[in-house]
C-alpha cells in the first residue's frame, strides 16, 4: 500500500500565514548560496537578475524538508530570466526561462 500512496503524491501547498514579500513585476536577484546539500535553485541561476512572473502561494520548502528539518512552508514564485542573464550573449536571442524559486533564495532589486 505504501508504494501506491507515494506514487499518488500529496499536496505540498500549505496555509498562508504571512504576506508574500514579492509581487508580479518585481525585479529580484537570486542569492549566491553555497549549499552543502541538494537545493531546488540550480547553480546556473544563482546570483542572477530576474522578474517575478507569478506568485504561486505557500508550499513545503523542499530544501529543509529533505534534510529532516521540517516543512518550513515558504512562498513560491515563478521567476522569469532572460537567457542572456543566465548564459551570456551565447543564449538564443529572445529566450526567456521561467524557474520556480522559494522566497529565501530571492532578494529585491531596487
FIRO-671916 format. One record per atom (N, C-alpha, C, O): residue in three letters; residue number from 1; atom name; z, x, y. Coordinates in nm, 2 decimals, m for minus. Each point is the difference from the previous one (the first is absolute). Example, Ala and Ser with C-alpha at 12.3 -4.5 7.8 and 13.67 -1.06 7.14 Angstrom:
<recs>
(rec "ALA" 1 "N" (0.78 1.32 m0.57))
(rec "ALA" 1 "CA" (0.00 m0.09 0.12))
(rec "ALA" 1 "C" (0.00 0.09 0.12))
(rec "ALA" 1 "O" (0.07 0.10 0.00))
(rec "SER" 2 "N" (m0.14 m0.14 0.11))
(rec "SER" 2 "CA" (0.00 0.09 0.11))
(rec "SER" 2 "C" (0.08 m0.08 0.11))
(rec "SER" 2 "O" (0.01 0.05 0.11))
</recs>
This chain:
<recs>
(rec "UNK" 1 "N" (0.00 0.08 m0.12))
(rec "UNK" 1 "CA" (0.00 m0.08 0.12))
(rec "UNK" 1 "C" (0.00 0.09 0.13))
(rec "UNK" 1 "O" (m0.06 m0.04 0.10))
(rec "UNK" 2 "N" (0.12 0.15 m0.11))
(rec "UNK" 2 "CA" (0.01 0.09 0.12))
(rec "UNK" 2 "C" (m0.13 0.04 0.05))
(rec "UNK" 2 "O" (m0.03 m0.01 0.12))
(rec "UNK" 3 "N" (m0.06 0.05 m0.21))
(rec "UNK" 3 "CA" (m0.14 0.04 0.05))
(rec "UNK" 3 "C" (m0.07 m0.11 0.06))
(rec "UNK" 3 "O" (m0.08 0.02 0.10))
(rec "UNK" 4 "N" (0.09 m0.14 m0.15))
(rec "UNK" 4 "CA" (m0.06 m0.12 0.06))
(rec "UNK" 4 "C" (0.05 m0.03 0.14))
(rec "UNK" 4 "O" (m0.08 m0.03 0.09))
(rec "UNK" 5 "N" (0.21 0.05 m0.07))
(rec "UNK" 5 "CA" (0.06 m0.03 0.13))
(rec "UNK" 5 "C" (m0.05 0.11 0.10))
(rec "UNK" 5 "O" (m0.03 m0.03 0.11))
(rec "UNK" 6 "N" (0.04 0.16 m0.15))
(rec "UNK" 6 "CA" (m0.05 0.11 0.08))
(rec "UNK" 6 "C" (m0.14 m0.01 0.04))
(rec "UNK" 6 "O" (m0.04 0.03 0.11))
(rec "UNK" 7 "N" (m0.05 m0.08 m0.20))
(rec "UNK" 7 "CA" (m0.14 m0.01 0.02))
(rec "UNK" 7 "C" (m0.03 m0.10 0.11))
(rec "UNK" 7 "O" (m0.09 0.01 0.08))
(rec "UNK" 8 "N" (0.17 m0.12 m0.07))
(rec "UNK" 8 "CA" (m0.01 m0.10 0.10))
(rec "UNK" 8 "C" (0.04 0.05 0.14))
(rec "UNK" 8 "O" (m0.04 m0.06 0.10))
(rec "UNK" 9 "N" (0.13 0.16 m0.10))
(rec "UNK" 9 "CA" (0.05 0.05 0.13))
(rec "UNK" 9 "C" (0.10 m0.10 0.06))
(rec "UNK" 9 "O" (0.04 m0.10 m0.06))
(rec "UNK" 10 "N" (0.01 0.13 0.18))
(rec "UNK" 10 "CA" (0.10 m0.08 0.06))
(rec "UNK" 10 "C" (m0.03 0.01 0.15))
(rec "UNK" 10 "O" (m0.05 0.10 0.05))
(rec "UNK" 11 "N" (0.09 m0.20 0.03))
(rec "UNK" 11 "CA" (m0.02 0.00 0.14))
(rec "UNK" 11 "C" (0.07 0.12 0.06))
(rec "UNK" 11 "O" (0.12 0.03 m0.03))
(rec "UNK" 12 "N" (m0.18 0.04 0.13))
(rec "UNK" 12 "CA" (0.06 0.11 0.07))
(rec "UNK" 12 "C" (0.04 m0.03 0.14))
(rec "UNK" 12 "O" (0.06 0.08 0.07))
(rec "UNK" 13 "N" (m0.10 m0.20 m0.03))
(rec "UNK" 13 "CA" (0.04 m0.04 0.14))
(rec "UNK" 13 "C" (0.15 m0.04 0.00))
(rec "UNK" 13 "O" (0.05 m0.05 m0.10))
(rec "UNK" 14 "N" (0.01 0.07 0.21))
(rec "UNK" 14 "CA" (0.14 m0.03 0.02))
(rec "UNK" 14 "C" (0.03 m0.07 0.13))
(rec "UNK" 14 "O" (m0.09 m0.01 0.09))
(rec "UNK" 15 "N" (0.21 m0.05 m0.08))
(rec "UNK" 15 "CA" (0.04 m0.08 0.12))
(rec "UNK" 15 "C" (m0.01 0.09 0.12))
(rec "UNK" 15 "O" (0.04 0.12 0.00))
(rec "UNK" 16 "N" (m0.08 m0.17 0.11))
(rec "UNK" 16 "CA" (m0.01 0.07 0.13))
(rec "UNK" 16 "C" (0.13 m0.01 0.07))
(rec "UNK" 16 "O" (0.05 m0.10 0.03))
(rec "UNK" 17 "N" (0.01 0.22 m0.01))
(rec "UNK" 17 "CA" (0.13 0.01 0.07))
(rec "UNK" 17 "C" (0.00 0.07 0.13))
(rec "UNK" 17 "O" (0.09 0.00 0.08))
(rec "UNK" 18 "N" (m0.20 0.07 m0.05))
(rec "UNK" 18 "CA" (m0.02 0.07 0.12))
(rec "UNK" 18 "C" (m0.14 m0.03 0.06))
(rec "UNK" 18 "O" (m0.09 m0.04 m0.07))
(rec "UNK" 19 "N" (0.07 0.06 0.20))
(rec "UNK" 19 "CA" (m0.13 m0.02 0.06))
(rec "UNK" 19 "C" (m0.09 0.12 m0.03))
(rec "UNK" 19 "O" (0.05 0.11 m0.02))
(rec "UNK" 20 "N" (m0.17 m0.13 0.01))
(rec "UNK" 20 "CA" (m0.10 0.11 m0.02))
(rec "UNK" 20 "C" (0.00 0.09 0.12))
(rec "UNK" 20 "O" (0.01 m0.05 0.11))
(rec "UNK" 21 "N" (m0.02 0.18 m0.13))
(rec "UNK" 21 "CA" (0.00 0.09 0.10))
(rec "UNK" 21 "C" (m0.13 0.01 0.07))
(rec "UNK" 21 "O" (m0.01 0.04 0.12))
(rec "UNK" 22 "N" (m0.10 m0.07 m0.19))
(rec "UNK" 22 "CA" (m0.14 0.01 0.05))
(rec "UNK" 22 "C" (m0.07 m0.13 m0.01))
(rec "UNK" 22 "O" (0.04 m0.09 m0.07))
(rec "UNK" 23 "N" (m0.14 0.08 0.15))
(rec "UNK" 23 "CA" (m0.09 m0.12 0.01))
(rec "UNK" 23 "C" (m0.14 0.04 m0.02))
(rec "UNK" 23 "O" (m0.04 0.12 0.02))
(rec "UNK" 24 "N" (m0.05 m0.21 m0.05))
(rec "UNK" 24 "CA" (m0.14 0.02 m0.01))
(rec "UNK" 24 "C" (m0.05 0.06 0.13))
(rec "UNK" 24 "O" (0.03 m0.05 0.11))
(rec "UNK" 25 "N" (m0.11 0.16 m0.12))
(rec "UNK" 25 "CA" (m0.05 0.07 0.12))
(rec "UNK" 25 "C" (0.08 0.11 0.04))
(rec "UNK" 25 "O" (m0.05 0.08 0.08))
(rec "UNK" 26 "N" (0.18 m0.06 m0.12))
(rec "UNK" 26 "CA" (0.08 0.11 0.03))
(rec "UNK" 26 "C" (m0.06 0.13 m0.05))
(rec "UNK" 26 "O" (m0.05 0.01 m0.12))
(rec "UNK" 27 "N" (0.05 0.10 0.20))
(rec "UNK" 27 "CA" (m0.05 0.13 m0.05))
(rec "UNK" 27 "C" (0.12 0.07 m0.06))
(rec "UNK" 27 "O" (0.11 0.00 0.06))
(rec "UNK" 28 "N" (m0.13 0.06 m0.18))
(rec "UNK" 28 "CA" (0.11 0.06 m0.07))
(rec "UNK" 28 "C" (m0.04 0.14 m0.05))
(rec "UNK" 28 "O" (m0.12 0.03 m0.01))
(rec "UNK" 29 "N" (0.21 0.05 m0.02))
(rec "UNK" 29 "CA" (m0.02 0.13 m0.07))
(rec "UNK" 29 "C" (0.08 m0.01 m0.13))
(rec "UNK" 29 "O" (0.12 m0.04 0.00))
(rec "UNK" 30 "N" (m0.18 0.09 m0.11))
(rec "UNK" 30 "CA" (0.08 0.01 m0.12))
(rec "UNK" 30 "C" (0.08 0.13 0.01))
(rec "UNK" 30 "O" (m0.04 0.09 0.06))
(rec "UNK" 31 "N" (0.15 m0.09 m0.13))
(rec "UNK" 31 "CA" (0.09 0.11 0.01))
(rec "UNK" 31 "C" (m0.05 0.11 m0.10))
(rec "UNK" 31 "O" (m0.05 m0.03 m0.10))
(rec "UNK" 32 "N" (0.08 0.15 0.14))
(rec "UNK" 32 "CA" (m0.03 0.12 m0.09))
(rec "UNK" 32 "C" (0.13 0.02 m0.09))
(rec "UNK" 32 "O" (0.09 0.06 0.05))
(rec "UNK" 33 "N" (m0.09 m0.12 m0.17))
(rec "UNK" 33 "CA" (0.11 0.02 m0.08))
(rec "UNK" 33 "C" (m0.02 0.10 m0.11))
(rec "UNK" 33 "O" (m0.12 0.02 m0.04))
(rec "UNK" 34 "N" (0.22 0.04 0.00))
(rec "UNK" 34 "CA" (0.00 0.10 m0.11))
(rec "UNK" 34 "C" (0.08 m0.06 m0.12))
(rec "UNK" 34 "O" (0.11 0.06 m0.03))
(rec "UNK" 35 "N" (m0.15 m0.17 m0.02))
(rec "UNK" 35 "CA" (0.07 m0.06 m0.11))
(rec "UNK" 35 "C" (0.01 0.08 m0.12))
(rec "UNK" 35 "O" (m0.11 0.06 m0.04))
(rec "UNK" 36 "N" (0.22 m0.06 m0.03))
(rec "UNK" 36 "CA" (0.01 0.07 m0.13))
(rec "UNK" 36 "C" (0.00 m0.10 m0.11))
(rec "UNK" 36 "O" (0.05 0.02 m0.11))
(rec "UNK" 37 "N" (m0.12 m0.13 0.14))
(rec "UNK" 37 "CA" (m0.01 m0.11 m0.10))
(rec "UNK" 37 "C" (m0.13 m0.07 0.03))
(rec "UNK" 37 "O" (m0.07 0.03 0.10))
(rec "UNK" 38 "N" (0.03 m0.12 m0.19))
(rec "UNK" 38 "CA" (m0.12 m0.08 0.03))
(rec "UNK" 38 "C" (0.02 m0.09 0.12))
(rec "UNK" 38 "O" (0.11 m0.05 0.02))
(rec "UNK" 39 "N" (m0.22 0.04 0.06))
(rec "UNK" 39 "CA" (0.01 m0.09 0.12))
(rec "UNK" 39 "C" (m0.14 m0.07 0.00))
(rec "UNK" 39 "O" (m0.10 0.05 m0.05))
(rec "UNK" 40 "N" (0.11 m0.17 0.11))
(rec "UNK" 40 "CA" (m0.12 m0.08 0.01))
(rec "UNK" 40 "C" (m0.09 0.04 0.12))
(rec "UNK" 40 "O" (m0.11 m0.06 0.02))
(rec "UNK" 41 "N" (0.16 0.15 0.06))
(rec "UNK" 41 "CA" (m0.08 0.05 0.11))
(rec "UNK" 41 "C" (m0.08 0.13 m0.04))
(rec "UNK" 41 "O" (0.06 0.10 m0.02))
(rec "UNK" 42 "N" (m0.19 m0.12 0.00))
(rec "UNK" 42 "CA" (m0.08 0.12 m0.05))
(rec "UNK" 42 "C" (0.01 0.12 0.09))
(rec "UNK" 42 "O" (0.00 m0.02 0.13))
(rec "UNK" 43 "N" (m0.01 0.14 m0.18))
(rec "UNK" 43 "CA" (0.01 0.12 0.08))
(rec "UNK" 43 "C" (m0.11 0.00 0.11))
(rec "UNK" 43 "O" (0.02 0.05 0.11))
(rec "UNK" 44 "N" (m0.14 m0.09 m0.15))
(rec "UNK" 44 "CA" (m0.11 0.00 0.10))
(rec "UNK" 44 "C" (0.02 m0.09 0.12))
(rec "UNK" 44 "O" (m0.07 0.01 0.10))
(rec "UNK" 45 "N" (0.17 m0.10 m0.11))
(rec "UNK" 45 "CA" (0.02 m0.10 0.11))
(rec "UNK" 45 "C" (0.13 0.04 0.08))
(rec "UNK" 45 "O" (0.04 m0.08 0.08))
(rec "UNK" 46 "N" (0.02 0.19 m0.11))
(rec "UNK" 46 "CA" (0.12 0.04 0.07))
(rec "UNK" 46 "C" (m0.03 0.06 0.14))
(rec "UNK" 46 "O" (m0.09 0.08 0.01))
(rec "UNK" 47 "N" (0.17 m0.11 0.09))
(rec "UNK" 47 "CA" (m0.01 0.05 0.13))
(rec "UNK" 47 "C" (m0.14 m0.03 0.06))
(rec "UNK" 47 "O" (m0.07 0.08 0.06))
(rec "UNK" 48 "N" (0.03 m0.21 m0.08))
(rec "UNK" 48 "CA" (m0.13 m0.05 0.04))
(rec "UNK" 48 "C" (0.02 m0.12 0.10))
(rec "UNK" 48 "O" (0.09 m0.07 m0.02))
(rec "UNK" 49 "N" (m0.19 0.06 0.11))
(rec "UNK" 49 "CA" (0.01 m0.12 0.09))
(rec "UNK" 49 "C" (m0.08 m0.12 m0.06))
(rec "UNK" 49 "O" (m0.11 0.02 m0.06))
(rec "UNK" 50 "N" (0.17 m0.13 0.08))
(rec "UNK" 50 "CA" (m0.06 m0.13 m0.05))
(rec "UNK" 50 "C" (0.04 m0.11 0.09))
(rec "UNK" 50 "O" (0.07 0.01 0.10))
(rec "UNK" 51 "N" (m0.11 m0.13 m0.14))
(rec "UNK" 51 "CA" (0.02 m0.12 0.07))
(rec "UNK" 51 "C" (0.05 m0.11 m0.10))
(rec "UNK" 51 "O" (m0.06 m0.02 m0.10))
(rec "UNK" 52 "N" (0.16 m0.05 0.14))
(rec "UNK" 52 "CA" (0.05 m0.11 m0.09))
(rec "UNK" 52 "C" (m0.10 m0.11 0.00))
(rec "UNK" 52 "O" (m0.04 m0.06 0.10))
(rec "UNK" 53 "N" (m0.01 0.03 m0.22))
(rec "UNK" 53 "CA" (m0.11 m0.10 m0.02))
(rec "UNK" 53 "C" (0.06 m0.13 m0.05))
(rec "UNK" 53 "O" (m0.05 m0.11 0.02))
(rec "UNK" 54 "N" (0.17 0.11 m0.09))
(rec "UNK" 54 "CA" (0.06 m0.12 m0.05))
(rec "UNK" 54 "C" (0.15 0.04 m0.03))
(rec "UNK" 54 "O" (0.04 0.11 m0.04))
(rec "UNK" 55 "N" (0.04 m0.21 0.06))
(rec "UNK" 55 "CA" (0.15 0.00 m0.04))
(rec "UNK" 55 "C" (0.01 m0.07 m0.13))
(rec "UNK" 55 "O" (m0.03 m0.12 0.00))
(rec "UNK" 56 "N" (0.07 0.18 m0.10))
(rec "UNK" 56 "CA" (0.00 m0.06 m0.14))
(rec "UNK" 56 "C" (0.14 m0.06 m0.04))
(rec "UNK" 56 "O" (0.00 m0.06 m0.11))
(rec "UNK" 57 "N" (0.10 0.07 0.19))
(rec "UNK" 57 "CA" (0.13 m0.06 m0.04))
(rec "UNK" 57 "C" (0.09 0.11 m0.06))
(rec "UNK" 57 "O" (m0.03 0.12 0.00))
(rec "UNK" 58 "N" (0.14 m0.16 m0.05))
(rec "UNK" 58 "CA" (0.10 0.09 m0.05))
(rec "UNK" 58 "C" (m0.01 0.01 m0.15))
(rec "UNK" 58 "O" (m0.01 m0.11 m0.07))
(rec "UNK" 59 "N" (0.01 0.23 0.01))
(rec "UNK" 59 "CA" (m0.02 0.02 m0.14))
(rec "UNK" 59 "C" (0.10 0.10 m0.05))
(rec "UNK" 59 "O" (0.05 0.08 0.08))
(rec "UNK" 60 "N" (m0.04 m0.08 m0.21))
(rec "UNK" 60 "CA" (0.08 0.11 m0.07))
(rec "UNK" 60 "C" (m0.06 0.13 0.05))
(rec "UNK" 60 "O" (m0.12 0.02 m0.01))
(rec "UNK" 61 "N" (0.20 0.08 0.05))
(rec "UNK" 61 "CA" (m0.04 0.13 0.04))
(rec "UNK" 61 "C" (m0.02 0.09 m0.13))
(rec "UNK" 61 "O" (0.11 0.04 m0.05))
(rec "UNK" 62 "N" (m0.23 m0.02 0.00))
(rec "UNK" 62 "CA" (m0.01 0.06 m0.13))
(rec "UNK" 62 "C" (0.05 0.15 0.00))
(rec "UNK" 62 "O" (0.04 0.05 m0.11))
(rec "UNK" 63 "N" (m0.04 0.02 0.22))
(rec "UNK" 63 "CA" (0.04 0.14 0.01))
(rec "UNK" 63 "C" (0.15 0.01 m0.04))
(rec "UNK" 63 "O" (0.04 0.09 m0.07))
(rec "UNK" 64 "N" (0.04 m0.19 0.11))
(rec "UNK" 64 "CA" (0.15 0.00 m0.03))
(rec "UNK" 64 "C" (0.02 m0.06 m0.14))
(rec "UNK" 64 "O" (0.08 0.05 m0.08))
(rec "UNK" 65 "N" (m0.15 m0.16 0.05))
(rec "UNK" 65 "CA" (0.02 m0.07 m0.12))
(rec "UNK" 65 "C" (m0.03 0.09 m0.12))
(rec "UNK" 65 "O" (0.07 m0.01 m0.10))
(rec "UNK" 66 "N" (m0.18 0.09 0.11))
(rec "UNK" 66 "CA" (m0.04 0.08 m0.11))
(rec "UNK" 66 "C" (0.10 0.11 m0.03))
(rec "UNK" 66 "O" (0.00 0.06 m0.11))
(rec "UNK" 67 "N" (0.08 m0.02 0.21))
(rec "UNK" 67 "CA" (0.10 0.10 m0.02))
(rec "UNK" 67 "C" (0.14 m0.05 m0.04))
(rec "UNK" 67 "O" (0.09 0.07 m0.01))
(rec "UNK" 68 "N" (m0.09 m0.20 m0.02))
(rec "UNK" 68 "CA" (0.13 m0.07 m0.04))
(rec "UNK" 68 "C" (0.10 m0.02 0.12))
(rec "UNK" 68 "O" (0.12 m0.01 m0.02))
(rec "UNK" 69 "N" (m0.18 0.01 0.14))
(rec "UNK" 69 "CA" (0.08 m0.01 0.12))
(rec "UNK" 69 "C" (0.01 m0.15 0.05))
(rec "UNK" 69 "O" (0.05 m0.02 0.11))
(rec "UNK" 70 "N" (m0.11 m0.07 m0.18))
(rec "UNK" 70 "CA" (0.00 m0.14 0.03))
(rec "UNK" 70 "C" (m0.13 m0.04 0.08))
(rec "UNK" 70 "O" (m0.08 0.09 0.03))
(rec "UNK" 71 "N" (0.07 m0.22 m0.01))
(rec "UNK" 71 "CA" (m0.12 m0.05 0.06))
(rec "UNK" 71 "C" (m0.02 0.04 0.15))
(rec "UNK" 71 "O" (m0.12 0.02 0.04))
(rec "UNK" 72 "N" (0.22 m0.01 0.03))
(rec "UNK" 72 "CA" (0.00 0.03 0.15))
(rec "UNK" 72 "C" (m0.13 m0.06 0.06))
(rec "UNK" 72 "O" (m0.08 0.07 0.06))
(rec "UNK" 73 "N" (0.07 m0.21 m0.06))
(rec "UNK" 73 "CA" (m0.12 m0.06 0.06))
(rec "UNK" 73 "C" (m0.04 0.05 0.14))
(rec "UNK" 73 "O" (0.09 0.02 0.08))
(rec "UNK" 74 "N" (m0.22 m0.01 m0.06))
(rec "UNK" 74 "CA" (m0.05 0.06 0.12))
(rec "UNK" 74 "C" (m0.12 m0.08 0.04))
(rec "UNK" 74 "O" (m0.07 m0.07 m0.09))
(rec "UNK" 75 "N" (0.03 0.06 0.22))
(rec "UNK" 75 "CA" (m0.12 m0.06 0.05))
(rec "UNK" 75 "C" (m0.12 0.09 m0.05))
(rec "UNK" 75 "O" (0.01 0.12 m0.01))
(rec "UNK" 76 "N" (m0.11 m0.19 m0.03))
(rec "UNK" 76 "CA" (m0.13 0.06 m0.05))
(rec "UNK" 76 "C" (m0.11 m0.04 0.09))
(rec "UNK" 76 "O" (m0.01 m0.12 0.04))
(rec "UNK" 77 "N" (m0.07 0.22 0.00))
(rec "UNK" 77 "CA" (m0.11 m0.02 0.09))
(rec "UNK" 77 "C" (m0.13 0.05 m0.06))
(rec "UNK" 77 "O" (0.00 0.09 m0.08))
(rec "UNK" 78 "N" (m0.11 m0.15 0.12))
(rec "UNK" 78 "CA" (m0.13 0.05 m0.03))
(rec "UNK" 78 "C" (m0.04 0.08 0.13))
(rec "UNK" 78 "O" (m0.01 m0.05 0.11))
(rec "UNK" 79 "N" (m0.02 0.18 m0.13))
(rec "UNK" 79 "CA" (m0.04 0.09 0.11))
(rec "UNK" 79 "C" (m0.14 0.04 m0.02))
(rec "UNK" 79 "O" (m0.05 0.04 m0.10))
(rec "UNK" 80 "N" (m0.03 m0.05 0.21))
(rec "UNK" 80 "CA" (m0.14 0.04 0.00))
(rec "UNK" 80 "C" (m0.01 0.14 0.06))
(rec "UNK" 80 "O" (0.06 0.03 0.11))
(rec "UNK" 81 "N" (m0.13 0.05 m0.18))
(rec "UNK" 81 "CA" (m0.03 0.14 0.04))
(rec "UNK" 81 "C" (m0.15 0.02 0.01))
(rec "UNK" 81 "O" (m0.07 m0.04 m0.08))
(rec "UNK" 82 "N" (0.03 0.10 0.19))
(rec "UNK" 82 "CA" (m0.14 0.04 0.01))
(rec "UNK" 82 "C" (m0.02 0.12 m0.10))
(rec "UNK" 82 "O" (0.09 0.08 m0.02))
(rec "UNK" 83 "N" (m0.20 m0.08 m0.05))
(rec "UNK" 83 "CA" (m0.03 0.10 m0.10))
(rec "UNK" 83 "C" (0.02 0.14 0.06))
(rec "UNK" 83 "O" (0.05 0.09 m0.07))
(rec "UNK" 84 "N" (m0.10 m0.07 0.19))
(rec "UNK" 84 "CA" (0.02 0.13 0.06))
(rec "UNK" 84 "C" (0.14 0.04 0.02))
(rec "UNK" 84 "O" (0.03 0.12 0.00))
(rec "UNK" 85 "N" (0.06 m0.21 0.02))
(rec "UNK" 85 "CA" (0.14 0.03 0.02))
(rec "UNK" 85 "C" (0.06 0.05 m0.13))
(rec "UNK" 85 "O" (0.10 0.08 0.00))
(rec "UNK" 86 "N" (m0.15 m0.12 m0.11))
(rec "UNK" 86 "CA" (0.05 0.04 m0.13))
(rec "UNK" 86 "C" (m0.08 0.13 m0.05))
(rec "UNK" 86 "O" (0.07 0.09 m0.06))
(rec "UNK" 87 "N" (m0.20 m0.08 0.08))
(rec "UNK" 87 "CA" (m0.08 0.10 m0.07))
(rec "UNK" 87 "C" (m0.08 0.08 0.10))
(rec "UNK" 87 "O" (m0.08 0.08 m0.04))
(rec "UNK" 88 "N" (0.10 m0.09 0.17))
(rec "UNK" 88 "CA" (m0.07 0.07 0.10))
(rec "UNK" 88 "C" (m0.15 m0.05 0.02))
(rec "UNK" 88 "O" (m0.03 m0.11 m0.05))
(rec "UNK" 89 "N" (m0.04 0.19 0.11))
(rec "UNK" 89 "CA" (m0.14 m0.04 0.04))
(rec "UNK" 89 "C" (m0.09 m0.01 m0.12))
(rec "UNK" 89 "O" (m0.11 m0.06 0.01))
(rec "UNK" 90 "N" (0.15 0.11 m0.13))
(rec "UNK" 90 "CA" (m0.08 m0.02 m0.12))
(rec "UNK" 90 "C" (0.00 m0.14 m0.05))
(rec "UNK" 90 "O" (m0.08 m0.04 m0.09))
(rec "UNK" 91 "N" (0.17 m0.04 0.13))
(rec "UNK" 91 "CA" (0.01 m0.14 m0.04))
(rec "UNK" 91 "C" (m0.12 m0.08 0.04))
(rec "UNK" 91 "O" (m0.06 0.03 0.10))
(rec "UNK" 92 "N" (0.03 m0.13 m0.18))
(rec "UNK" 92 "CA" (m0.12 m0.08 0.03))
(rec "UNK" 92 "C" (0.03 m0.07 0.13))
(rec "UNK" 92 "O" (0.10 m0.05 0.03))
(rec "UNK" 93 "N" (m0.21 0.05 0.06))
(rec "UNK" 93 "CA" (0.01 m0.07 0.13))
(rec "UNK" 93 "C" (0.04 m0.15 m0.02))
(rec "UNK" 93 "O" (m0.07 m0.06 m0.07))
(rec "UNK" 94 "N" (0.16 0.02 0.15))
(rec "UNK" 94 "CA" (0.04 m0.14 0.00))
(rec "UNK" 94 "C" (0.09 m0.04 m0.12))
(rec "UNK" 94 "O" (0.04 m0.12 m0.01))
(rec "UNK" 95 "N" (0.00 0.21 m0.07))
(rec "UNK" 95 "CA" (0.09 m0.03 m0.11))
(rec "UNK" 95 "C" (0.14 m0.03 0.05))
(rec "UNK" 95 "O" (0.06 0.07 0.08))
(rec "UNK" 96 "N" (0.00 m0.18 m0.14))
(rec "UNK" 96 "CA" (0.14 m0.04 0.03))
(rec "UNK" 96 "C" (0.06 m0.02 m0.14))
(rec "UNK" 96 "O" (m0.05 m0.06 m0.09))
(rec "UNK" 97 "N" (0.17 0.12 0.08))
(rec "UNK" 97 "CA" (0.08 0.00 m0.12))
(rec "UNK" 97 "C" (0.13 m0.08 0.03))
(rec "UNK" 97 "O" (0.07 0.03 0.10))
(rec "UNK" 98 "N" (m0.04 m0.12 m0.19))
(rec "UNK" 98 "CA" (0.12 m0.08 0.02))
(rec "UNK" 98 "C" (0.10 0.04 m0.11))
(rec "UNK" 98 "O" (m0.03 0.00 m0.12))
(rec "UNK" 99 "N" (0.15 0.04 0.16))
(rec "UNK" 99 "CA" (0.11 0.03 m0.09))
(rec "UNK" 99 "C" (0.12 m0.08 0.03))
(rec "UNK" 99 "O" (0.03 m0.03 0.11))
(rec "UNK" 100 "N" (0.04 m0.01 m0.22))
(rec "UNK" 100 "CA" (0.13 m0.06 0.02))
(rec "UNK" 100 "C" (0.11 0.10 0.02))
(rec "UNK" 100 "O" (0.00 0.10 m0.07))
(rec "UNK" 101 "N" (0.08 m0.12 0.17))
(rec "UNK" 101 "CA" (0.10 0.10 0.03))
(rec "UNK" 101 "C" (0.13 m0.07 0.04))
(rec "UNK" 101 "O" (0.00 m0.10 0.06))
(rec "UNK" 102 "N" (0.11 0.15 m0.11))
(rec "UNK" 102 "CA" (0.14 m0.05 0.02))
(rec "UNK" 102 "C" (0.05 0.05 0.13))
(rec "UNK" 102 "O" (m0.03 0.11 0.05))
(rec "UNK" 103 "N" (0.11 m0.19 0.02))
(rec "UNK" 103 "CA" (0.05 0.03 0.13))
(rec "UNK" 103 "C" (0.07 0.14 0.01))
(rec "UNK" 103 "O" (m0.02 0.06 0.11))
(rec "UNK" 104 "N" (0.09 m0.01 m0.20))
(rec "UNK" 104 "CA" (0.07 0.13 0.01))
(rec "UNK" 104 "C" (m0.10 0.11 0.02))
(rec "UNK" 104 "O" (0.04 0.11 0.04))
(rec "UNK" 105 "N" (m0.17 m0.13 m0.07))
(rec "UNK" 105 "CA" (m0.10 0.11 0.01))
(rec "UNK" 105 "C" (m0.08 m0.01 0.12))
(rec "UNK" 105 "O" (m0.10 0.07 0.02))
(rec "UNK" 106 "N" (0.13 m0.16 0.08))
(rec "UNK" 106 "CA" (m0.08 m0.02 0.12))
(rec "UNK" 106 "C" (0.09 0.02 0.12))
(rec "UNK" 106 "O" (0.12 m0.03 0.01))
(rec "UNK" 107 "N" (m0.19 0.08 0.10))
(rec "UNK" 107 "CA" (0.06 0.01 0.13))
(rec "UNK" 107 "C" (m0.10 m0.05 0.10))
(rec "UNK" 107 "O" (m0.12 0.02 m0.01))
(rec "UNK" 108 "N" (0.17 m0.08 0.12))
(rec "UNK" 108 "CA" (m0.08 m0.06 0.10))
(rec "UNK" 108 "C" (m0.06 0.12 0.09))
(rec "UNK" 108 "O" (0.07 0.10 0.03))
(rec "UNK" 109 "N" (m0.20 m0.12 0.00))
(rec "UNK" 109 "CA" (m0.07 0.09 0.09))
(rec "UNK" 109 "C" (m0.01 m0.06 0.14))
(rec "UNK" 109 "O" (m0.04 m0.12 0.01))
(rec "UNK" 110 "N" (0.09 0.18 0.09))
(rec "UNK" 110 "CA" (m0.01 m0.05 0.13))
(rec "UNK" 110 "C" (m0.12 0.04 0.08))
(rec "UNK" 110 "O" (m0.02 m0.04 0.11))
</recs>
